[in-house]
Amino acid sequence: MERRTVLITGANGEIGQGLCRGFQKAGWRVVGTDYAKSCIFKIDDYIPIDLDRLCNDNKYREKCIDHINHSCKDGLDALINNAAAQILAPMESLSFEDWQSTININLNSTFVLIQALLQKLSATKGSVVNIASIHSTLTKPNFSAYATSKSGLLGLTKSLAVELGRQVRVNAICPAAIDTSMLHASFIDNPKGLEELKKFHPSGTIGSINDIV
């Protein structure tokens, strides 16, 4: 049986690493992307891609898509749009550059990749999984750029699930708090706040990376 291939963006992040290793363990061929020049752990193939630039530079976009098509020349069974930027700032001090970069990385790049790889995914009756967020429906101050991008990602997911459902399955996962170093760093001066956060989840605890995998 031929190995199935998955493309995972944001491969160097903690959730991205978990996804890559989970698919590797399940026997998939894993192609990862991130903005760094190299992957920090071993996967089948790695393509450095700046997703912000991907949305603004036509020649760069063509080059990146060519690299993906070459790496996935034997087919693509799944695309996981996991990469994300989270720039937190009050509305009055949030720069347009940070706003635009967040929208590009979290939303526009997803559109670009799905559109560019649709033919490959359709050929295998493949699957797209967008890693959205609870912030798409329930958010808090200083998250305007992030929440907007994730709301848009959820809307794109619903629309494409209807439009492409007979060719490609399109779904989203909307995690709440996930146990990562980024989460713990935000509570470094407020350990009691982290314990309180657990109570807001129906499970009584924050999620794990393996829950997403």
C-alpha positions as CSV (number, residue, x, y, z in Angstrom):
1,M,0.0,0.0,0.0
2,E,1.4,3.4,-1.0
3,R,2.1,5.9,1.8
4,R,-0.3,8.8,1.9
5,T,1.2,12.3,1.9
6,V,0.3,15.2,4.2
7,L,1.4,18.8,3.9
8,I,1.5,20.6,7.3
9,T,2.2,24.3,7.7
10,G,3.9,25.7,10.9
11,A,5.8,22.5,11.3
12,N,8.4,23.9,13.7
13,G,5.8,25.1,16.3
14,E,4.9,22.9,19.2
15,I,1.5,21.9,17.7
16,G,3.1,21.6,14.3
17,Q,5.7,19.2,15.6
18,G,3.0,17.1,17.3
19,L,1.0,16.9,14.1
20,C,4.1,15.9,12.1
21,R,5.1,13.2,14.5
22,G,1.5,12.0,14.8
23,F,1.2,11.5,11.1
24,Q,4.7,9.9,10.9
25,K,3.7,7.5,13.5
26,A,0.5,6.6,11.5
27,G,2.7,5.8,8.5
28,W,2.2,9.0,6.5
29,R,4.8,10.8,4.4
30,V,5.1,14.2,6.0
31,V,6.0,17.4,4.1
32,G,6.4,20.4,6.5
33,T,6.6,24.1,5.9
34,D,7.6,27.0,8.2
35,Y,9.4,30.3,7.8
36,A,12.7,29.0,9.2
37,K,15.4,27.8,6.7
38,S,15.3,24.3,8.1
39,C,13.1,22.0,10.2
40,I,14.2,21.5,13.8
41,F,13.4,17.7,13.6
42,K,13.4,15.0,11.0
43,I,10.5,14.7,8.6
44,D,10.3,13.4,5.0
45,D,10.6,16.8,3.3
46,Y,10.7,20.4,4.4
47,I,10.0,23.6,2.4
48,P,10.8,27.0,4.0
49,I,7.9,29.3,3.2
50,D,7.2,32.8,4.5
51,L,3.4,32.8,4.4
52,D,3.1,36.5,4.7
53,R,5.3,37.0,1.7
54,L,3.4,34.2,-0.1
55,C,0.4,36.4,-0.1
56,N,2.2,39.5,-1.3
57,D,4.8,38.4,-3.8
58,N,3.5,36.6,-7.0
59,K,6.9,35.3,-8.1
60,Y,7.7,34.0,-4.6
61,R,4.3,32.4,-4.5
62,E,4.8,30.6,-7.8
63,K,8.3,29.4,-6.6
64,C,6.8,28.0,-3.3
65,I,3.9,26.2,-5.1
66,D,6.4,24.7,-7.6
67,H,8.4,23.4,-4.7
68,I,5.3,21.9,-3.0
69,N,4.2,20.3,-6.3
70,H,7.6,18.8,-6.8
71,S,7.7,17.4,-3.3
72,C,4.2,16.0,-3.7
73,K,4.6,14.8,-7.3
74,D,3.2,11.4,-6.4
75,G,0.0,12.9,-4.9
76,L,-1.3,14.9,-1.9
77,D,-3.8,13.3,0.5
78,A,-4.2,16.0,3.1
79,L,-3.4,19.6,3.8
80,I,-3.3,20.9,7.4
81,N,-3.2,24.7,7.7
82,N,-1.7,25.0,11.1
83,A,0.7,28.0,10.9
84,A,-0.5,31.0,12.8
85,A,0.7,34.4,14.0
86,Q,-0.7,35.9,17.3
87,I,0.1,39.6,17.7
88,L,-1.7,41.0,20.7
89,A,-2.2,44.7,21.1
90,P,-4.9,47.2,22.0
91,M,-6.8,48.5,19.0
92,E,-5.4,52.0,19.3
93,S,-1.8,50.8,19.1
94,L,-2.1,47.8,16.7
95,S,-0.3,48.7,13.5
96,F,-1.8,48.0,10.1
97,E,1.3,46.1,9.2
98,D,0.8,43.7,12.2
99,W,-2.9,43.5,11.3
100,Q,-2.2,42.7,7.6
101,S,0.5,40.1,8.5
102,T,-1.8,38.3,10.9
103,I,-4.6,38.1,8.2
104,N,-2.1,36.9,5.6
105,I,-0.6,34.2,7.7
106,N,-3.7,33.0,9.4
107,L,-6.3,33.3,6.6
108,N,-5.1,34.5,3.2
109,S,-2.3,31.9,3.0
110,T,-4.9,29.2,3.6
111,F,-6.9,30.3,0.7
112,V,-3.8,30.5,-1.5
113,L,-2.7,26.9,-0.6
114,I,-6.1,25.3,-0.9
115,Q,-6.6,27.0,-4.3
116,A,-3.2,26.1,-5.6
117,L,-3.4,22.4,-4.4
118,L,-7.0,21.8,-5.1
119,Q,-6.3,19.7,-8.2
120,K,-3.9,17.4,-6.3
121,L,-6.3,17.1,-3.3
122,S,-9.3,16.4,-5.6
123,A,-7.3,13.6,-7.4
124,T,-7.0,11.7,-4.1
125,K,-10.4,12.8,-2.7
126,G,-8.3,14.2,0.0
127,S,-8.9,16.4,3.1
128,V,-8.1,19.9,4.3
129,V,-8.0,20.5,8.1
130,N,-7.7,24.2,9.2
131,I,-6.5,24.8,12.7
132,A,-8.8,27.6,13.8
133,S,-9.4,28.7,17.4
134,I,-12.0,29.3,20.0
135,H,-11.2,33.0,19.3
136,S,-13.3,32.6,16.1
137,T,-16.4,32.7,18.3
138,L,-15.3,33.7,21.8
139,T,-12.5,36.1,22.4
140,K,-11.1,38.8,24.7
141,P,-9.4,42.3,24.6
142,N,-6.3,42.8,22.5
143,F,-7.0,39.9,20.2
144,S,-8.7,41.8,17.4
145,A,-6.3,40.8,14.6
146,Y,-6.1,37.2,15.7
147,A,-9.8,36.8,16.4
148,T,-10.7,38.3,13.0
149,S,-8.3,36.0,11.2
150,K,-9.6,32.9,12.9
151,S,-13.3,34.0,12.3
152,G,-12.5,34.4,8.7
153,L,-10.8,31.0,8.6
154,L,-13.9,29.3,10.1
155,G,-16.1,31.1,7.5
156,L,-13.8,29.9,4.7
157,T,-13.9,26.4,6.1
158,K,-17.7,26.3,6.1
159,S,-18.0,27.8,2.6
160,L,-15.5,25.4,1.1
161,A,-17.0,22.4,2.9
162,V,-20.2,23.1,1.0
163,E,-18.6,24.1,-2.3
164,L,-15.9,21.3,-2.4
165,G,-17.6,18.5,-0.4
166,R,-17.9,16.1,-3.3
167,Q,-14.2,16.6,-4.2
168,V,-12.3,17.4,-1.0
169,R,-13.4,17.3,2.7
170,V,-12.8,20.6,4.4
171,N,-13.0,20.8,8.2
172,A,-11.7,23.0,11.0
173,I,-10.6,22.3,14.6
174,C,-11.2,25.1,17.0
175,P,-9.0,24.5,20.1
176,A,-9.4,26.5,23.3
177,A,-6.3,26.7,25.6
178,I,-3.6,24.1,24.6
179,D,-0.8,23.1,26.9
180,T,2.2,24.8,25.2
181,S,5.2,26.9,26.3
182,M,3.5,29.9,24.8
183,L,0.4,29.4,27.0
184,H,2.6,29.0,30.1
185,A,4.7,32.1,29.3
186,S,1.5,34.2,29.3
187,F,0.8,33.1,32.8
188,I,4.3,33.2,34.2
189,D,3.3,36.0,36.6
190,N,-0.1,34.6,37.3
191,P,0.0,30.9,38.1
192,K,-3.4,31.1,39.8
193,G,-4.8,32.4,36.5
194,L,-3.7,29.3,34.7
195,E,-5.6,27.1,37.3
196,E,-8.6,29.4,36.9
197,L,-8.4,29.0,33.1
198,K,-8.9,25.2,33.4
199,K,-12.3,25.8,35.1
200,F,-13.6,27.5,32.0
201,H,-13.3,24.3,29.9
202,P,-16.0,21.7,30.1
203,S,-13.4,19.0,30.6
204,G,-12.0,20.9,33.6
205,T,-8.5,21.1,32.1
206,I,-6.7,22.7,29.2
207,G,-6.1,20.7,26.1
208,S,-3.0,18.8,25.0
209,I,-1.3,18.8,21.6
210,N,-2.2,15.1,21.4
211,D,-5.8,16.1,21.6
212,I,-5.4,18.0,18.3
213,V,-3.3,15.2,16.7
